[in-house]
């Protein structure tokens, strides 16, 4: 699925076609690997909705054995990219999944 460019909280410009996330205040650009960009797009597509870990692992990693650990690391990297040090933008819902609190 192709995603169009979008903003997160009017603070980050996400450009899936080029795998770039630009922080608007500083113009700092971060290039995401394809799996991380797909994860960010899936979270943004369903903002304010809990997305199950199993769904994310299957959609992004398929049958790859390291998907669970990969998802945990990917969420951590996205939080750093989005300056989400307090883990409020990408919240963990214990024993369920993740939710992106964003517009």
C-alpha positions, 0 to 999 in steps of 0.5 A, spaced: 500 500 500 502 506 498 501 512 503 501 519 501 505 524 505 502 526 512 503 531 518 503 528 525 501 533 530 503 539 525 510 538 528 513 532 523 512 531 516 512 524 514 514 522 507 513 515 506 515 515 498 522 517 501 522 514 508 523 521 511 521 524 517 522 532 518 521 535 524 518 542 522 521 546 528 528 544 526 528 541 519 532 535 522 530 529 517 531 522 519 531 517 514 527 510 516 528 503 514 522 501 510 519 497 516 519 503 520 516 507 515 510 502 514 509 501 522 509 509 523 504 509 517 500 503 520 499 507 527 498 513 523 492 510 519 489 508 525 491 514 530 487 514 537 486 506 536 489 500 539 493 496 534 494 489 536 502 487 537 500 480 533 497 484 527 503 489 527 508 483 527 504 479 522 503 486 517 510 488 517 515 482 519 510 476 516 513 469 519 520 472 520 522 469 527 524 475 530 518 480 529 516 480 536 523 483 538 523 487 532 517 491 533 519 493 540 526 496 537 522 499 532 517 502 537 523 505 541 526 508 535 520 511 532 519 514 539 526 517 539 525 520 532 518 523 534 521 526 541 516 522 545 521 521 551 515 520 555 512 515 551 505 519 551 505 520 543 506 512 542 503 509 548 504 502 550 497 498 552 499 492 556 498 485 553 494 489 547 499 493 543 500 500 541 496 507 540 498 513 536 496 519 540 496 524 534 492 528 529 
